[in-house]
Amino acid sequence: MEMIERSDGHKITKHEIESGLQRILSSGTFRAAARQRDLLRFLVTKCLEGHAEFLKEYTIGVEVFRRGESFNPDRSAIVRAEARKLRLRLLKYYATEGAADSIQIEIPKGRYRPVFKPLIAKKEDAAHAAEHHPRRLRSSESLDRTSVSLRPGTRLFDAKYSSALVLPFRTGANNQEGPAFTQGLSDTLSHVLQRIPGPMLYSVRTAPADWSQRAARGTGEYSGADVIIHGRVETIARQRQVAVHVDDPQSGRNIWSEQYVRGANELTELQHEISLSIAAVLSYRSFQGCCDALGGLAKSGMRSFRPQAYAALIKARYLLNNHDFENALRHLEHAIAIDSGYAPPYVELAKAFVQLSHGHTEDFIQTKSKIRSLVSKALELDSGSGFAHTLRAITRVQDYDWQAANRDFLRGVTLGPDERDAHGWYATYLLIVGRFDEALAETEKASQIGSYSAAASYNKGQVFYHQRRFDDAIAQYRRAIAMDFSDCWGHIGLGLATLQKGSFARSLAEFTIARKLSPGCKLIEAHLAYAHAMSGQFDAANQLLSKFLGRFETGDFPASALAEIYIGIGNKEEAFKWLHKAIDQKDWTIFLKPNPLFDSLRSDLRFPRLLKRMNLE
């Protein structure tokens, strides 16, 4: 095996590697991790024996995890999942118990062959490192107020860090604030980093709350992040204790760690202090230098805000992510009441109204003026709010003002390149106007932000569906359902795509599941009636149609949905009539230009008139 040259002129020997391995296997970090111990022992032993070329996923599954010769890596993610856990556990080991080790064993991402690297061994080297790195608390030290002490202008690390992923903070049994703390820290860090002058624009993303479960299933990814930020937060004796770690996911090295103790009511101040400390590390400045940089910007026009308003905003974002709209709206309105000159709560409130009306056209029509008012206020307070521009673009789509909408969408993704929803909405707009390649590019950008999600697969499926690539669409919708069965949109997409393939029973089954997951959604009810008609069940389709016609009269059913049912029945006259009514209502959800549902109408001379009325021709 090739030996590695150390900084003191020696090479890493087989004995050093074996000794390092034994220290890891007998450590407290790995005490309760039998699978990771077995995997690490196998990988290192095979490498030392000169059999590194046999370290393949199949071999590991069979020999380490006893999966048998029928093991199929495409159907089981156990090897990938355990490798991810091993990388994280190694990262924790070298940040704590293994900080004084002479070598480091790494498992590079995407590979199973271990890499052995020298660590600082001499005392004078360690002293030099301590002088140039943020101070770490030893376990014997009491937790107290700490800050980063760095020499101004000192370059701490060889690499430049331009993107960070904040993982969900772990919590103790007596604390339920981990998700809200994670979101708040991510938002604050992004706010700080993007406002400190420098050659790089930092990207800060928040991993979803179920990231650890996704990692266990093999779907939790670092998505190209240069650093990952993770830690633990718990409240003990009315004090909040927080441990924060900044790690390099590629090498597994701990870049910086710190611990804090604060009063239970100092959440916002603590998030700002941690963000400034991390900013000092990532931007090669001193802690005071970061404060000075932000202070200069504040004097030149950057407005401060009240901590209570910020805390309410962070709580609302957490509730929105968990679909608790009622309480989220209450917190957002509270944030605005506390500080009416703070833009983000207006943006989040408008976003919440858009989410609430998604799939309910008549609800969006009713709330459009409220959304516009909120967005206008947000842009008045902060013209650089990327998602406020995206929200304004959504309202312009309903006005069929496609050019103005395009300008706002572009502005939104330019100002907020790491806003996954901004790229998702822009992709929807591009689909409506028939720009498929650009729509697919935007869905790709959205999927690369944070962990890969069910929404990312659904959005790709939508592009393929409207391109008539139904097999590709089905594959994406099935992937979305596998990642989140409870999300109705994957089932809706699969129902439509299988219907186009003539699989009527499958289509009806998917729409039925979707209706159970989202009862009362008019879009799903229309699809179900359309599927009955297309499968020849005209009595069932007409029965649903009669009920829906009565609901339209009371304003409880959209015209576009009735047009869809008439298309299924084969009544073109009524289909055109109801499509015109839908355009009268400024319904933008019909996707008239690309939607396969309207293919039977396209040869009719009346169809171009519909497109013209929507400004699509």
N, C-alpha and C positions, 0 to 999 in steps of 0.2 A: 504494500500500500504506500502511496506517495506520502512522504513526510512534509510537514508544513514549517517553513522558516518562522521563528519567533523574533520579536524585536530585540532579544538579548543574544541573538546569534544561534540559539539552539533550535532543534526541531521538535515538533510534537511527536511523541513516540506512542507506540501501541499501548505501553504500560500506562502512560498518562491518560489516554482515551479510556482505557478500561477502568482506571481509578475514578475518572470523572463520571463515568457511567454508573459505577457503584454508589458514588455519593448521591447522584440523582435518584436512583432506585430506592435508596434507604432514607431519603429525605421526607420530612413531614408533608411537603407539597404533593408528593406522589403516594403517600401512605394509603389513601383511599381510592387510588386510581389504578386498579389492577390491569384493566385493558390497555391504558396508556403505557404502563410499565412493560407489559408483554410486547407491545408494539415497538417501543424504543429499544428494548433489549434485542429483539429480532433484527431490527434495521442496522443497529451498530455492529452486532455480531457478524451478520452477513457481509457487511462492508469490510470489516477487519479480516475476514476469511478470504477476501478477494472475490466475492460473489455479488457485488453490487448490481451487476447487470440483471440479476434475477429479482430485483426488488420492484415487482410489478403489482398492480392492484389485485389481480386474480390470485397470484401467489400468496400475498399477504392475507387475503380473505380465507384461503384454504388452510394455510399453515399456522396463522396466528389466531384467527377467529373461528376455526373449525367449521367452516361453512360447507365443506364437502366439495367434490369435484364438479358438481352441478352449479356451483356458485357463478352468478352472472353479475358483474359489476354495474351493468346498465340498469339492473332492476333493484340492486341493493347499494345504498350509499354508506354502508357501515365503515368501510376502509377510509373513505374521504372524511366522514364525520369524526372518526377517532383520530385521524391525522390532524384535523383542525384543533381538536381538544388537546392533543399532544403539544402542538405548537404554542397554544395559549398557556399550557401548564409549564412548559419549558421557559416561556417568557416570564411567568410569575416566579419560577425558581431562581433564575438569574437576577431578578430584581430584588430578591430577599435572601434566602439561604445560600444561594450560589454566587453572591456578589463578589466573594473573595476567591472563587475558583480560578485556576490558571488557564483553563481552556473552556470553550463553549461549544456545545453540540447543538447544531441547528438542523431543522428539517425544512428546506426551502419550500415555499408555496408552489404547488403544482408538481412536486417531485417527492420521491420517497428515499432517495439516497442521502444519507446524512452528510453534513459538512462540519469539519472541526476547525475552530478558529482559536487563536491565542487571546487570552485576556491579560490585562495589566497585572503583573505579578510582583514587581519590586515595590518596596515601600515608598521610595522616592517618586516612582511613577504614580502610585496611588495618591500621594500627597499632591502631585501636580494635577491629577484629575480632579481631586476634591476642590482645588483652587479654582478650576475652570468650569465646574458643573454646579448646578443648583444644589444647595444643601439638602441632604436626606436625613430624616429622623431615624435614629437607631431605635430598636425596640426598647432599649433601656431608658430612652428619653421620655419625658412626659410630653403629652400633646399640648401645644400652646399655640399662640398666634405666630405664624411664620410667614416669611416672604422670600422671594428669590433674590439672591445677592450676586449679581454678575457685573464684571467690568464692562463699561460701555464700549461697544464696538468689537468685543471679543467674539471670534467665530468659534462656536462650541463644537460643531460637528462637521464632518466632511460633506454630508449631503445637504441639498436644499429641500425644504419641505414646503409643498405648495397645496396639499389637500389633507384634510383630517376627517376621520369618521369617529363620531362619539357613540360608543356602545352604551346600552342601558346600564345604569349604575345599579349595583346590587344593593339590597337593603336588609337590615336586620329584622328580627321578628316583631319589634316594636315600632317599625317605621314603614309607612306606605307611600313615601314621597319620592321614591326612586325615579319613576317615569317622568314626573313633573320636574324634578331636579335635573334630569338628563336633558330634557327639552330646553329648559331655561339656560343651562350651561352652554349648550350648542348654539342657541340664539345669541347669547351674550358674547361668546367667543367669536362668532361670525361678525357681529357688530364691531368688536374691537379690532380684529385682524384686518378687516377690509377698510378700516379708517386710519391705520397706521401707515405713514408714507413708506414706500419701498418699491423695489423692482418687481415684486410678485403680487398677484391677486390671490389671496388664500381662499380655498373652497372648504367650507365646513358643512358636513352632512350628519344627520342623526339616523342611526340604525333604528329599525322598527322595534317596538316593545317586545316582540316575540323573537328577537334575533337569536337568542340562545337555543330556542326550540328549532329554528330554521337551521342553525349550525348542526344540531344533532341529526336533522334529516338530510344534511348535505346541501342545503340551499342558502346558508348564511355566508355571504361573501364580503370581503373587504373592499371590493369594487375599485381596485387601483389606488386606494388611499395611501398616502406616504406615511401617515402616522395614525395610530388608533389611540383613542382616549377612553379610559375606563376607570372604574373605581367602586367605592362602596360608601354609602351614606346611611347613618343610623342616629337615632336620638336616644341619648342615655342621660338620665338625671337632668332633664330639661336643657341639655346641651346637644348640639348637632355635631357629630364627629364625621369627618369626610376624609377619605384617602383617595388620591388621584394619581393615576399613572399615565404617562405618555410613552408609547412603544412604537418601534419600527416593525411592522408586520412581516416585512421581507426577511430581515435578519433575526427577528425575535428579540433584539436588544431593547432594554429599558432605557429610554432617553432621559426621562425625568420622573421623579416621584415626590410627592409631598403629602403631608397630613395636616389637617386643620381642626380646630375646635372653636365653635362659635355658639352664641346664644341661639335659642330655638327660633327667635324672631328676626334673625339676621341673614335669611336665605338670599335675598337679592344682593346684599353687599358681599356675601361670600362668593356668589357666582361671578361677580365682577372681579374680585381679587384673584380667584383661580384663573379666570380668563386672561387677566393681565400677566399672571405668572407664566402661563402657557405661551402667551404672545411673546414674552421675553425670550423664551427658548426658541420658538419657531422663527422669530425675526432677528435673532442675534443682537438683541438690545438688552439693556439693563431693565429691571423692573421700573425704576424711576424714569428711565428713558421712554418706556411705553406710556407711563402716566403723562410725561411732558408732551409727547407727541399727540395724545388725545386732548390734552389741555389746550394746545395750540389750535386744534381744529374746533374746539368748543368756542374759543374766542372769535373764530372766523365765521361762526354761524351755525355750528352743529348744536341742536337744541337738547338740553337734558330733559329728563322726565322723572315723574315721581315713582319711587320704588314700589309703592302699593299698586299703582296702575300696571306696572310691569309684572308683578306677581300674579295679579288677576288675569293678565293676558296669557301667561305661561300655563296657569291652571286651565284656562279655557281651551288652549291648544291641545292639552292632554285629553280633555273631555271630548273634543271634536274627533280626535284620533280613535276614541272609543265609542263614537256614534251617540254620545250623550248630548244631543243638541240642546235640549231644554236647559240644562244646567250650564252648558257652554255659553249660550246666549245671555244668560243671567250674569255670568262673570264678565263677558265682553261689555255689556251695558254698564256694569259696575266700573270697569276700567275707564270707560269714556266719562263716566260721572266724576271719577277722581281726577282725571287729567284730560280735558277736552281738546288739548292741543297736541296730543300724542297720536301719531298716525296709525301705527300697527293695529290697534283694536278696531278701527274702522275697516281696515283691509280684511281682518279675520271675520268680522261680522258680515261683510258683503260676501265673503267666500262661503260662510255658513249658509246664507240664504240660497246661494247657487247650489250648494250640495243638497239642501233640503228639497229643492225643486227639480233635481235631476231625475229625469224619467217622468216628470209630471208637468207637461207643457203649460197647462192652464195656471199652475202655481207660479211658474216662472214669469208668465205674463203679468200676474198680479203683483209680484215682488220686484219687477224690473225697475220701477221708479225708485223704490227704496234702495236697491243695489246701486243705481246710478248716483243717488244722493250721497251714499256712504263713500263710494269711490271718488267722487268729486272732492269731498272733504279730505280724504286721505292724500290725494295728489296736491291739494292746496297746501297741506302741511308738509308733505315730502314728495316732491316731483320725481325723486329717484327710486320710489318704491316700485320694483319690477312687477310684482303680482297685482298691484293696483292697475297697472296698464293692461295686464292680462284680463282682469275683471271688466275693465272698460271695453276691451275688445269683444268680450262675450255679449255685452249689451248691444254692441254695434252689429254683431252677427244677426241678432233678432230683427234689427232694422234693415237687414239685407244690404248694409253698407260695407261691402266686402273689402274695398280698398282701405278705408279707414280702419277696419278691423285688422287687416294684415299689418298695417303700420304699428298698431298697438301691440299685437302679438309679438312682432319682431322686437319692439321696444322692451316688452316683458321678458323675453328670453335673453336679451342682451344685458339688461340690468340684473337679472336673476338667473344666471346660467345654470345654477344648481337647484332651481325650483322644478322638481319633477312634474308637478301639476301644470306648470306653465308650458312645458314641452308637450304634455299630454293634450291640453286644450288646443294648442297650436296645431297638433297633428289632426285633431277633430276638424278644425277649420279647413285644413288642407284637403281632407277627405271630402268635405262638403263641396268644395270648388273643383274636385277632380284631380288634384295634384298628388298622385299616389306615391311617386318616388320620394318626394319631399316629406310626405306624411310618414312614410316608413322610416326615413332618416330621423325624424323627430321622435318617433316611438323608440328608436334605438338609443337616442340620447337620454330619453326618460328612463329607460331600463338600466342605464349605466350609473344612475344616481341612487346611491344607497343600495340595499340588497335587492336582488331580483324579486319581483312581487307578482301576485296573480294579476294585478292591473296591467303590468307590463306585457304579459302574455295575451291578455284580453285585447289590449290596444293593437298589438301586432295582428291578432286574429281579425280585428275589424278591417285593417288595411287589406289583408288577403281576401276577406269575404267580398269587399267591394271591388276588388280586382278580378273576381270570379275564380280565384284560386282556392276552391272550397276545401280540398284535401289539406292544404297548408293551414287554412283557417281552423279546420276541425282539430288539427294537431295542437294549435296554440290554445284553443278554447279548452281542450281536455287538460292541457298543462295547467291552465288557470284554475280549473276545478280541482285538480289534484293538490294544488297549493292552498286553496281556500274554497272548500265545498260550500260554505255558507254564503258566499257572494253570489247573488242571483245573476250577475252580468255574464259570467262564464256559461251558465246554463242557457241564458237567452241567446248568446252567440252560437252555441252548439246547436240549439234548436233550429235557428235560422239556416245554418250551414248544412245540417243534415236534411232539412226540408228541401233545399236546392238540389241535393243529391238523390231525392226521392225516398229517403228513409223516414216515412211518415210516422211510424210507431215510435221511433227514437225521438223524433222532433216533438211529438205530443208529450212524451214522457219528460223531456227536458223543460218544456214550457210549464208543465204541471209542477215540477220541482221548483222552478223559479217563482211560480205564483205562491207556493207555500212559504218560500223564503222572504218574499216581498208582497204580502197580501195587499190588494187595493191598487196595485200599479196598473194603470190603464194600458200602458205599452204592452205588458205581458198578456193582458186579457185580449187585446187586439191580435197579437201574434197567435194566441191559442185558437181564436175563432178562424183566423186565416189558415192555420194548419188543418183545422177540421174541414174547411172548404176544399183545400188543395188535395186532401186525402179522399175526397168524395163524400164526406159526411155533411151534406148540405143542410140537413135538418138541424143538426147541432149548431152549425155556423149561423143559420138564419134565426135560430132561437136566441143566440147570444147577441146577434145584430139588433133584434127587436128591443132587447133590454137596453143596449147601449144607445140606441136612438132616443129613447126616453131620457136617458141620463144626459145626453147632449143638450136637450132642451132646458135642463136645469143648470147647465154650465159645468157638468161633472164628467164630461168625456170629450176628448179632442177630435176635431174634424178629420185630422190626418189618420187617426186610428180607424175611423169609419171608412175612409177611402181604401185603406188596406184590406178591410174585410170584403168590400165590394169587388176589389181586384181578384181576391180569391174565389169569390162566387162567379166571377166572369161578367159582371155588369159594368161595362166601361162608362156608360153614360153617368151613372151615379158616382163612379170613382172620380171622374173629372170634376163633377159638381162639388164633391166634398174636398177635393184637392184645392179647388179655387177658394172654398171657405177657409181651409187651413192657411192659405196664403193671406187671406183677408185678416186672419188672426196673427199674422207675422210669425207663424210656426216655422222655426229653422231646423227642427229635429227630423224632418222627413227625408233629408239627404236625397233630394229629388234627382240630382245630376248623376250620382254614382250608384244608387241603391238597386240591386238586382230585383227587388220587389216590383219595380216599375218597368221592367223590361218588356212586359206584354203591351205597354202603352206607348213605347218609344216610336213606333212606326206611324202612330196616329198624328195627323197634322195639328191637333190641338196641344200636343205635348210641348213643342217649342214655345208656345204662348205661356205655358206655366213657367218654363225656365226664364223667359223674358220678364215675367212679373216678379220673379225673385232676383232679377238683375244678374242672372247666371249666364245670359246669352247676349 
